[in-house]
Amino acid sequence: MQLVWMTALGVGGATVIGALVGFVFRNISHKFSDIMLSFAAGVMLAAAVLGLILPSLEYGGRFGLLVTVGGIFVGALCLNLIDKLVPHLHKLVGPEIESHHNANLSKVLLFVAAIAIHNLPEGIAAGVGFGSGDNSRALIIAGGIALQNIPEGMVIIGPMLAAGVSPRKTFVCAMLTGLVEVVGTLIGYFAVHIASVVLPFALAFAGGTMLYVISDEMIPETHAHGSHRGATYALFVGFCLMLTVDFLLG
């Protein structure tokens, strides 16, 4: 349990680390940001497949394939529903928000709320990984999510400061988005720990949510500013890195 707590705080704290980096480097180029985010997408993709979806098949027994496929689609549909209720993150980070003269505070706050809401299923994915009892794979999942949270924390800072929010309140908002992930991690862990019978479905559900975030949010964002070639190879590097780690730990 101590490892779960430490990992939950680490996953949530990665957003805070990203926010601190955002304060120091407020004018990071789109190219660097896209490559970094795409690398994180590759890490998350490997974590979703190796740490969640394949174990779901292993634990699923006779109906493993059906449970896994169903869980993936239910996870994706849940994220799709959230996206209908909360606008896509890349639609909110546009010239209107990034401009120091035309910043709209309500849109910035909606942008921060969208990040917080999207963090919940990511936290649940990390918690479900630990609930499976395979700590090495769970740490890979958590590591992939944490890497993704660093650039996420970075992009919070600029729009909020541009909208006139004080640095202290901006930092508090970044911390709150990370706290959501801590809560999600604990929910995922205890849900599976209490009812282990739902483990195969929960693993696939968490994997589906991560695949949805990668496909619907991260990849389109990293290919939107003309650095798609570098972003593509960065995703390969991130995926192969996690593949290597999983192989060595296995």
TAWOCOR-V23648 format. One record per backbone hydrogen bond with DSSP energy under -0.5 kcal/mol. NH is the residue of the N-H (numbers start at 1). CO is the residue of the C=O. E is the energy in kcal/mol with one decimal. If there is no record, write none. Layout:
((NH:CO:E) (NH:CO:E))
//
This chain:
((5:1:-2.4) (6:2:-2.5) (7:3:-2.5) (8:4:-2.8) (9:5:-2.4) (10:6:-2.0) (11:7:-3.1) (12:8:-2.3) (13:9:-2.7) (14:10:-1.4) (15:11:-0.6) (15:12:-0.9) (16:12:-0.9) (17:13:-2.5) (18:14:-2.4) (19:15:-2.1) (20:16:-2.4) (21:17:-2.3) (22:18:-2.3) (23:19:-1.7) (24:20:-1.6) (25:21:-3.2) (26:24:-0.6) (28:25:-0.6) (33:29:-2.2) (34:30:-3.0) (35:31:-2.2) (36:32:-2.3) (37:33:-2.5) (38:34:-2.4) (39:35:-2.2) (40:36:-1.9) (41:37:-1.8) (42:38:-2.1) (43:39:-2.0) (44:40:-2.6) (45:41:-2.5) (46:42:-2.1) (47:43:-2.3) (48:44:-2.7) (49:45:-2.1) (50:46:-3.0) (51:46:-0.6) (51:47:-1.7) (52:48:-0.9) (53:48:-2.7) (54:49:-2.6) (56:52:-1.6) (57:53:-1.7) (58:54:-1.8) (59:55:-2.5) (60:56:-1.1) (61:58:-0.5) (63:60:-0.8) (64:61:-1.6) (67:63:-2.6) (68:64:-2.6) (69:65:-2.7) (70:66:-2.5) (71:67:-2.6) (72:68:-2.4) (73:69:-2.1) (74:70:-2.4) (75:71:-2.4) (76:72:-2.2) (77:73:-2.7) (78:74:-2.2) (79:75:-1.9) (80:76:-2.3) (81:77:-2.2) (82:78:-1.9) (83:79:-2.3) (84:80:-1.3) (85:81:-1.4) (86:82:-2.8) (91:88:-0.6) (92:88:-0.9) (92:89:-0.8) (93:89:-1.3) (94:92:-1.3) (97:94:-0.9) (98:94:-2.5) (99:95:-1.8) (105:103:-0.6) (108:104:-2.0) (109:105:-2.6) (110:106:-1.9) (111:107:-2.4) (112:108:-2.2) (113:109:-2.4) (114:110:-2.4) (115:111:-1.9) (116:112:-2.2) (117:113:-2.5) (118:114:-2.3) (119:115:-1.4) (120:116:-0.8) (120:117:-0.7) (121:117:-0.6) (122:118:-0.8) (123:119:-2.4) (124:120:-2.3) (125:121:-2.1) (126:122:-1.8) (127:123:-2.4) (128:124:-2.9) (129:125:-1.8) (130:126:-1.4) (131:127:-2.0) (132:128:-1.2) (133:130:-1.5) (134:129:-0.6) (135:133:-1.1) (138:134:-2.2) (139:135:-2.4) (140:136:-1.4) (141:137:-2.3) (142:138:-2.6) (143:139:-2.5) (144:140:-2.3) (145:141:-2.2) (146:142:-2.7) (147:143:-2.3) (148:144:-1.6) (149:145:-1.7) (150:146:-1.1) (151:147:-0.8) (152:148:-1.2) (153:149:-2.6) (154:150:-1.8) (155:151:-2.0) (156:152:-0.7) (156:153:-0.5) (157:153:-0.8) (157:154:-0.7) (158:154:-0.8) (159:155:-0.7) (160:156:-1.4) (161:157:-2.5) (162:158:-2.5) (163:159:-1.4) (164:161:-1.4) (165:160:-2.2) (170:166:-2.6) (171:167:-2.3) (172:168:-2.1) (173:169:-2.3) (174:170:-1.9) (175:171:-2.2) (176:172:-2.1) (177:173:-1.9) (178:174:-1.6) (179:175:-2.1) (180:176:-1.7) (181:177:-0.8) (182:178:-1.4) (183:179:-2.3) (184:180:-2.3) (185:181:-2.2) (186:182:-1.9) (187:183:-2.3) (188:184:-2.6) (189:185:-2.2) (190:186:-2.5) (191:187:-2.3) (192:188:-1.6) (193:189:-2.5) (194:190:-2.4) (195:191:-1.6) (198:195:-1.8) (199:196:-1.7) (202:198:-3.0) (203:199:-2.8) (204:200:-2.0) (205:201:-3.0) (206:202:-2.6) (207:203:-2.3) (208:204:-2.6) (209:205:-2.1) (210:206:-1.9) (211:207:-2.4) (212:208:-2.1) (213:209:-2.2) (214:210:-2.4) (215:211:-2.6) (216:212:-3.2) (217:213:-1.8) (218:213:-2.3) (219:214:-2.7) (221:217:-1.6) (222:218:-2.2) (223:219:-1.1) (224:221:-1.1) (231:227:-2.1) (232:228:-2.3) (233:229:-2.0) (234:230:-2.0) (235:231:-2.0) (236:232:-1.7) (237:233:-2.4) (238:234:-2.4) (239:235:-2.6) (240:236:-2.9) (241:237:-2.2) (242:238:-1.9) (243:239:-2.2) (244:240:-2.3) (245:241:-2.3) (246:242:-2.6) (247:243:-2.1) (248:244:-2.6) (249:245:-2.4) (250:246:-1.9))
//
